[in-house]
Amino acid sequence: VGDGTHSVGETSRLRFAVGSTDNPLELALEMVAVEMAGPPRQRVRVLANGVFVGEAGLTPGDPRRATFSIPLEALEGTGLLDITLDFPDAIPPGPNVSNTRKRAIKLLSAQLSIVDH
């Protein structure tokens, strides 16, 4: 079904052009864990330009919206925000399958907002 994007592998990345801002940002991700034999939950560790900003726990069939505060120190420099999603519980789709084919989540939406002081 074309209602989201499946992760492939143990890590996924999103990139946002944010320019310069004097305000922190908030990232909202709506996600659901894949329905495959494996762990009952999928953990998603979220980093913003290499800075850990939080973790979400997801279960199959239960879409969840998780929000993460992006501190100003994570935004210094390039005008870009690189979000890394790490999936420590990613599931291989079959025996003898490499880590680059593992599955963990389906990303349903991503929203980046400016936080007013």
Secondary structure, 3 states (H helix, E strand, C coil): CCCCEECCCCEEEEEEECCCCCCCEEEEEEEEECCCCCCCCEEEEEEECCEEEEEEEEEECECEEEEEEECHHHCCCCCEEEEEEECCCCECCCCCCCHHHCECEEEEEEEEEECCC
